[in-house]
Amino acid sequence: MFERYKKELQELKQNFCDRKLISLKKAGKYIFEDNKKYLNLSSNDYLGIAEDRKILKNFLKIADFSMGSASSRLLTGSSYVYAKLECLLAALYRKEKALIFNSGYHANAGIMSALLTKKDAVFCDKLNHASILDGIKLSGAAMFRYKHLDYEHLEELLQKNRNDYETAIIVTESVFSMDGDIADLNRLIELKNKYGAILIVDEAHAFGVYGNRGLGIAEEQNCIHDIDLIVGTFGKAIGSMGAFCTGHEVLVNYLINKCRPLIFSTAIPEINIAFSYYVITEVIPNLKHERKELIKTSVRLREKLSALNLQTTGCSHIVPVILGENQTAVNVSKELINNGYYLLPVRHPTVAPNSARIRISLRADIKYDELDAVPDIIKATITNC
């Protein structure tokens, strides 16, 4: 009965693509496994908030919230705690309305599948996250994927196809999760205005990290006002869980009525929503120096990788090292772990075939001196393979 699945699992293993769940203990910037200590370079906890016991302790002094919701938001799962956070997000972005989701995946898949129909088209960066692609597939809309960050190619696709569809959506990440590079949002705004499209920007890996107030690349590039729907997550730099979108009231109200992941999911407990509110209001405003240091560390790390002729991309706190073959990425990961650096291999289907890599996810509380040996270990491992 299960032969097909067994065969596929064996093929994954042979191609160095099999995955396993691992039980770990985390403490600050370190991970512990089998009583061994590793520097955690595979997390999305970019500001170190999720493992900061002082922040948690201070929050719990004022916390008096439910640990469960037992209902979807459209029944009894919503509350004033949700309303408070949604009002805050709308005010920060100066948008008409905001809406909270259970996760970034729920948000992206739900938004794309709700707003698009078979009469519509979506113009999607080639390297957009799987949650965006899955939502588009669910919608049945025509999908045109433009070359990564190639806005001339995007305009070619818009010129050729826009008039054939009722509604057009342009969707992009701001900081791309596997390449660490950054979209030109102002150029996308020009194109969305020129061709009458809706622009959706996923700030998952930028929210909390970029901009004077930590609102993301849209704030950094001074174009929040011109983006129709901004998506962000609480599960990365904010150190909490859940996600949100904020934008035009019509779009948000439509999602409340049509977004299936929102309608049919039990709501996140109040205590998580309250923690996100606490971090955004009480913690993020005090981390301007840490956010600047995070980017400085990424610049120094890229400089050393380039000096060793190791292929890297981007300019953000996400620093990939492109290795190509799955086996090479697995070997490099093992050697890094043996030397105390917890860095896992990233392989297909997370990235394109033959572009396996090590993705170094930096944290504000990790100094460059702690990372200086990483490029040398990667170079030595490749040389010895």
TORDRENDREN-273459 format. One record per residue (C-alpha): residue in three letters; x, y, z. Coordinates in steps of 0.5 Angstrom, whole numbers, padded with zeros to 4 digits, always signed. Example, Ala and Ser with C-alpha at 12.3 -4.5 7.8 and 13.67 -1.06 7.14 Angstrom:
BEGIN
ALA+0025-0009+0016/SER+0027-0002+0014/
This chain:
BEGIN
MET+0000+0000+0000/PHE+0006+0005+0002/GLU+0011+0003-0004/ARG+0010+0009-0007/TYR+0012+0013-0001/LYS+0018+0009+0001/LYS+0021+0009-0006/GLU+0020+0017-0006/LEU+0023+0017+0001/GLN+0029+0013-0002/GLU+0030+0017-0008/LEU+0030+0024-0003/LYS+0036+0020+0001/GLN+0040+0018-0005/ASN+0039+0025-0007/PHE+0041+0028-0001/CYS+0035+0031+0000/ASP+0031+0028+0006/ARG+0029+0032+0012/LYS+0028+0030+0019/LEU+0025+0033+0025/ILE+0030+0035+0031/SER+0029+0036+0038/LEU+0033+0042+0040/LYS+0034+0046+0046/LYS+0035+0054+0045/ALA+0038+0059+0050/GLY+0039+0066+0047/LYS+0044+0065+0041/TYR+0046+0058+0042/ILE+0043+0051+0041/PHE+0044+0045+0045/GLU+0043+0038+0042/ASP+0046+0032+0046/ASN+0049+0037+0051/LYS+0053+0040+0045/LYS+0053+0048+0044/TYR+0052+0051+0038/LEU+0052+0058+0035/ASN+0045+0059+0032/LEU+0045+0061+0025/SER+0039+0058+0022/SER+0034+0062+0026/ASN+0029+0067+0024/ASP+0030+0071+0031/TYR+0034+0076+0027/LEU+0033+0081+0034/GLY+0034+0075+0039/ILE+0027+0077+0042/ALA+0024+0070+0042/GLU+0030+0067+0046/ASP+0031+0074+0051/ARG+0028+0071+0058/LYS+0029+0079+0060/ILE+0023+0081+0055/LEU+0019+0075+0057/LYS+0020+0076+0064/ASN+0018+0084+0063/PHE+0012+0082+0059/LEU+0009+0076+0064/LYS+0009+0082+0069/ILE+0003+0085+0066/ALA+0000+0079+0062/ASP-0007+0077+0064/PHE-0009+0074+0058/SER-0012+0067+0055/MET-0008+0061+0053/GLY-0013+0059+0048/SER-0018+0061+0044/ALA-0022+0055+0042/SER-0026+0059+0036/SER-0025+0062+0030/ARG-0024+0069+0030/LEU-0031+0070+0026/LEU-0034+0067+0032/THR-0031+0068+0039/GLY-0024+0067+0038/SER-0023+0075+0037/SER-0023+0080+0042/TYR-0020+0087+0044/VAL-0013+0085+0044/TYR-0014+0083+0037/ALA-0017+0090+0036/LYS-0012+0093+0039/LEU-0006+0090+0035/GLU-0010+0091+0029/CYS-0011+0099+0030/LEU-0004+0099+0032/LEU-0001+0096+0026/ALA-0006+0101+0021/ALA-0004+0107+0025/LEU+0004+0105+0024/TYR+0003+0104+0017/ARG-0002+0110+0016/LYS-0007+0105+0013/GLU-0014+0104+0013/LYS-0015+0097+0016/ALA-0010+0091+0019/LEU-0012+0084+0019/ILE-0008+0079+0024/PHE-0007+0071+0021/ASN-0005+0065+0025/SER+0002+0065+0020/GLY+0005+0068+0014/TYR+0003+0062+0010/HIS-0004+0063+0012/ALA-0003+0070+0010/ASN+0000+0069+0004/ALA-0004+0063+0001/GLY-0011+0066+0004/ILE-0010+0073+0001/MET-0008+0071-0006/SER-0013+0065-0006/ALA-0018+0070-0004/LEU-0017+0076-0008/LEU-0016+0073-0015/THR-0020+0069-0019/LYS-0020+0065-0026/LYS-0021+0072-0029/ASP-0015+0075-0026/ALA-0008+0075-0027/VAL-0002+0075-0022/PHE+0005+0078-0024/CYS+0010+0074-0019/ASP+0017+0075-0018/LYS+0021+0068-0020/LEU+0023+0067-0013/ASN+0017+0069-0009/HIS+0016+0064-0003/ALA+0012+0058-0003/SER+0006+0061+0001/ILE+0005+0066-0005/LEU+0005+0061-0010/ASP+0001+0056-0007/GLY-0005+0061-0006/ILE-0004+0063-0013/LYS-0005+0056-0015/LEU-0011+0055-0011/SER-0014+0061-0014/GLY-0014+0059-0021/ALA-0011+0066-0024/ALA-0007+0066-0029/MET+0000+0067-0027/PHE+0006+0070-0030/ARG+0013+0069-0027/TYR+0018+0075-0028/LYS+0025+0074-0028/HIS+0028+0075-0021/LEU+0028+0083-0019/ASP+0028+0084-0027/TYR+0023+0089-0028/GLU+0024+0090-0035/HIS+0022+0083-0036/LEU+0016+0085-0031/GLU+0014+0090-0036/GLU+0014+0086-0042/LEU+0009+0081-0039/LEU+0005+0087-0037/GLN+0005+0090-0044/LYS+0003+0083-0047/ASN-0002+0080-0042/ARG-0005+0086-0037/ASN-0011+0088-0042/ASP-0013+0080-0042/TYR-0015+0080-0035/GLU-0020+0083-0030/THR-0016+0085-0024/ALA-0008+0084-0024/ILE-0004+0083-0018/ILE+0004+0085-0018/VAL+0007+0081-0012/THR+0014+0081-0009/GLU+0017+0079-0003/SER+0021+0085+0000/VAL+0027+0082+0003/PHE+0028+0075-0001/SER+0028+0069+0004/MET+0033+0065+0001/ASP+0038+0070-0003/GLY+0038+0076+0002/ASP+0037+0081-0004/ILE+0032+0087-0004/ALA+0026+0089-0008/ASP+0026+0096-0011/LEU+0019+0097-0009/ASN+0019+0104-0012/ARG+0020+0101-0019/LEU+0014+0096-0018/ILE+0010+0102-0016/GLU+0011+0106-0022/LEU+0009+0099-0026/LYS+0003+0098-0022/ASN+0000+0105-0023/LYS+0002+0105-0031/TYR-0002+0098-0032/GLY-0007+0099-0027/ALA-0005+0093-0022/ILE-0006+0092-0015/LEU+0001+0091-0011/ILE+0002+0087-0005/VAL+0009+0086-0002/ASP+0011+0081+0003/GLU+0015+0084+0009/ALA+0016+0078+0013/HIS+0024+0078+0013/ALA+0024+0086+0014/PHE+0019+0087+0019/GLY+0022+0089+0025/VAL+0029+0090+0022/TYR+0029+0095+0017/GLY+0026+0103+0017/ASN+0027+0108+0022/ARG+0021+0105+0026/GLY+0022+0098+0024/LEU+0016+0097+0019/GLY+0021+0094+0013/ILE+0023+0096+0007/ALA+0017+0100+0005/GLU+0019+0105+0010/GLU+0026+0104+0008/GLN+0025+0106+0001/ASN+0020+0111+0003/CYS+0014+0108-0001/ILE+0009+0105+0005/HIS+0003+0110+0002/ASP+0003+0107-0005/ILE+0003+0100-0003/ASP-0004+0097-0003/LEU-0003+0091+0001/ILE+0003+0090+0006/VAL+0004+0083+0009/GLY+0008+0082+0015/THR+0010+0077+0020/PHE+0011+0076+0028/GLY+0014+0070+0028/LYS+0021+0072+0026/ALA+0024+0079+0028/ILE+0018+0080+0033/GLY+0020+0073+0036/SER+0012+0072+0037/MET+0008+0068+0032/GLY+0002+0070+0027/ALA+0002+0075+0021/PHE-0002+0081+0019/CYS-0004+0085+0013/THR-0005+0092+0012/GLY-0008+0096+0007/HIS-0014+0099+0004/GLU-0021+0098+0008/VAL-0024+0095+0002/LEU-0019+0089+0001/VAL-0018+0088+0008/ASN-0026+0087+0009/TYR-0026+0083+0003/LEU-0021+0078+0006/ILE-0025+0078+0013/ASN-0031+0075+0008/LYS-0027+0071+0003/CYS-0020+0069+0006/ARG-0021+0061+0008/PRO-0015+0060+0012/LEU-0018+0066+0017/ILE-0025+0064+0017/PHE-0024+0056+0018/SER-0018+0057+0023/THR-0018+0057+0031/ALA-0015+0064+0033/ILE-0009+0065+0036/PRO-0009+0065+0044/GLU-0010+0072+0046/ILE-0003+0072+0050/ASN+0001+0071+0043/ILE-0003+0077+0040/ALA-0001+0081+0047/PHE+0006+0079+0047/SER+0007+0082+0039/TYR+0004+0088+0041/TYR+0008+0089+0047/VAL+0015+0088+0043/ILE+0012+0092+0037/THR+0011+0098+0042/GLU+0016+0097+0048/VAL+0022+0093+0045/ILE+0023+0095+0037/PRO+0023+0102+0038/ASN+0029+0101+0043/LEU+0033+0097+0038/LYS+0035+0102+0033/HIS+0043+0101+0035/GLU+0042+0093+0034/ARG+0039+0093+0028/LYS+0044+0098+0025/GLU+0050+0093+0028/LEU+0046+0087+0025/ILE+0047+0090+0018/LYS+0054+0092+0019/THR+0056+0085+0021/SER+0052+0082+0014/VAL+0057+0087+0010/ARG+0063+0084+0014/LEU+0061+0077+0013/ARG+0060+0078+0005/GLU+0066+0082+0004/LYS+0070+0076+0007/LEU+0066+0071+0003/SER+0067+0074-0003/ALA+0075+0075-0001/LEU+0075+0067-0001/ASN+0071+0067-0008/LEU+0065+0064-0005/GLN+0059+0065-0008/THR+0054+0070-0004/THR+0048+0074-0006/GLY+0044+0080-0003/CYS+0045+0085+0002/SER+0041+0084+0008/HIS+0042+0080+0014/ILE+0040+0074+0010/VAL+0047+0071+0008/PRO+0047+0065+0003/VAL+0053+0061+0000/ILE+0051+0058-0006/LEU+0054+0051-0007/GLY+0050+0048-0012/GLU+0050+0040-0011/ASN+0046+0038-0005/GLN+0052+0033-0003/THR+0056+0039-0002/ALA+0051+0043+0002/VAL+0050+0037+0007/ASN+0058+0036+0007/VAL+0059+0043+0009/SER+0053+0043+0014/LYS+0056+0037+0018/GLU+0063+0041+0018/LEU+0060+0047+0021/ILE+0056+0044+0026/ASN+0062+0040+0028/ASN+0066+0046+0029/GLY+0060+0049+0033/TYR+0056+0053+0028/TYR+0049+0051+0027/LEU+0048+0052+0020/LEU+0043+0047+0016/PRO+0043+0046+0008/VAL+0038+0049+0004/ARG+0036+0044-0002/HIS+0031+0043-0007/PRO+0025+0045-0007/THR+0026+0050-0002/VAL+0031+0053-0008/ALA+0032+0051-0015/PRO+0035+0045-0017/ASN+0043+0045-0017/SER+0043+0051-0013/ALA+0043+0048-0006/ARG+0046+0053-0001/ILE+0048+0054+0007/ARG+0044+0060+0009/ILE+0047+0064+0014/SER+0041+0068+0018/LEU+0044+0073+0023/ARG+0042+0076+0029/ALA+0043+0082+0032/ASP+0047+0079+0039/ILE+0052+0075+0034/LYS+0058+0079+0033/TYR+0062+0079+0027/ASP+0068+0076+0031/GLU+0064+0070+0033/LEU+0063+0069+0025/ASP+0070+0070+0023/ALA+0072+0062+0022/VAL+0065+0061+0018/PRO+0068+0063+0011/ASP+0074+0059+0012/ILE+0071+0053+0014/ILE+0066+0053+0008/LYS+0072+0054+0004/ALA+0076+0048+0007/THR+0071+0043+0006/ILE+0069+0045-0001/THR+0077+0044-0003/ASN+0077+0038+0001/CYS+0071+0035-0002/
